[in-house]
């Protein structure tokens, strides 16, 4: 599924309005925390907070940092 959204000015920042159908897919409501994570080929992934997510993200960040040279070689 692809949903097109536009950047809009919100004060001195830019924001995105998330359509209702995307909110339903994420199973989130106003006040919930969302995460933007870097994905392949310049993409960004939007995900909702799930139990244990922060711990898993911290472990992944640590592994990516420690093995960045190896991962870069494997990506070639």
N, C-alpha and C positions, 0 to 999 in steps of 0.2 A: 504494500500500500504506500502510495506517495501522496503527501498533502502539501500543497504550496502555501506558504505564509509570507508576509511582507514585514520587513523591519519598519518600526515606527518610532518616532521620537517620544521618549518618556523623560521629561526634564532634560538633563544634560546627557542622558544615555540613550541607547537604542534598545527596543524591546520587541518581542514577538508575542502575538496573541495566539494562544494554543486553542484550536477549534475543539468543540465539544466531543466530536468523534475521537480525536486523539486523546483527550482527557479520559474518555471511557476505556480506550485501549491500555492506557497507563494505569488505570484504576486509581486516579488521584482526585483530590478536591482542593479547594482554596486553602492555603496555608501549608500544604504538604511540601516536602523538600524534593527537588529533582536534581539529577546529576548530569552534567555534560562531560563526556569522556572522549578522548581522542581515539579515532578509529583509523582504519587503513585508508590510504590514498587521499588524505586531507579531509576526510569525513569526520563528523562529530556525532556521537550517540547520545540521545536523551533517554534517561532511565529514571524510574521512580525508586524511592528508598525502599529497600527490602531488608528483612532481618539478616544481619551478618554482612550486608553489602560493604559497609565502611571497612570492616576488618579484611575482607577479601580484596578490596581495592588497595588497601595499604600493603598487603602481601604482594599483589601484582606490581605495584609501583616499586617496591623494594627489589623484586626479581628483575624487572625491566632495567632499573638503575644498575644493579650488580652485573648483569649479563648483557649490557647494551652493545658491546663490541661483538659478542657472539651472535646476538640477534641481528645486528647489522650485516654480518657476514652471511647468515642464513637467508636473509632477505634478498640477497643478490641473485 
